[in-house]
């Protein structure tokens, strides 16, 4: 196992991964909410 700089799990990369995941979850949730509201209006 070689120590590569791409897979170092320091605090910076961990925070970026968590923020990226939250952004994706937020986008998916907003799309689902918009779809549900459109169906309820129609």
Residue pairs with C-beta under 8 A, 6 or more apart in sequence:
none
